[in-house]
Amino acid sequence: MTDLPALPPAPVDEAALLAYLDACGFDTITTRHEALFTVEQSQALRGELEGGHTKNLFLKDRKGNFFLLTAQEDSDVPLKILHKLIGGQGKFSFGSPDMMQELLGVTPGAVTAFGVINDREGKLRFAIDKRLLEHDKINCHPLTNEATTTIARDDLLAFAKATGHDPLIVDLDADPENLENTQ
């Protein structure tokens, strides 16, 4: 799929996101559930949703640059060296809820790879865990933590690119002595 439709007007909410994914021709399944705020809650409630499950970190470096990392739910995220893996200037802190709302259109607990649709000015860098991309299907919140949308890996990558975010694929298991990003 090379020619995707124009993005809907920002800010995009869940309904507009799902309509856009449908207009792109992406085969998705959205499952409704109670609000989830942690990976542990997600694991207990999700049942047998097929595919890779995510955890997401909205981060800021000391120069004020913003990053979204979408990782396999059980990946260890090396916070002390993560800035070296994804191009941050100094160690990371978590981005504020106000900036999260402004850049991703979500609140804490609902951070998702789909949030890049709301960053129209390209203010954040999007990175995806290499392990997560081993799955054919990936599960992400559709801009709310009261649902999970399953999407094909390649469609998620095409979606990110359509939003102007060519994801950096990062090996979170990289040897800290030999830090190299994969593209």
C-alpha positions, 0 to 999 in steps of 0.5 A: 500500500503506497498511496494512503488517504490524507490524514484526518484533521488533528486532533484525531480521536479514537473514532477518527483513527479507526475510520482512517485505518479502515480507509487505508484498507488495513485489516484491524480488530478492535476489542473493548475492555475496561480502562487499563493503565499497566501491562499487568492489567492488560495481561490479566484482562486481554484473554487470547488476543493474537499478536505482540502486546506493547508497552509505550514510553513517552520521554523527553531528553534534557534538550527538550526533545520528545520520543515515543518508544513502543516496545514488546510488553516484556522487553527490558527497557534500559532507561540508563542508556536508552538515550544512546539507543534512540538518539536522545541528548542526555538521559530521559525523563518522562514527558508531562501529561500536558505534552503527551496530550498536545503531541499524542492526543492521549492521557497517561495510561493510553500512550500508543504507537497510534498517537503519532497521528496527532504529532503533525509538526514532527516534534517527536521521534518514534522508535519501535522495539525490534522484538515487537516487530517479530510478530505478524500482528501488533496490539495497540490502544486506539488513542484510549485505554478502553480498547485494543486494536490489533493491526498487521505489523507492516500496516502499523509501519505504513501508518507511522510513515504516513504520519511522517514518522519513519520509525527507528527500529531499536534493539533494546537487548543491544550490548551497552558496550557496542551500541548500534541502532538498526534501521 
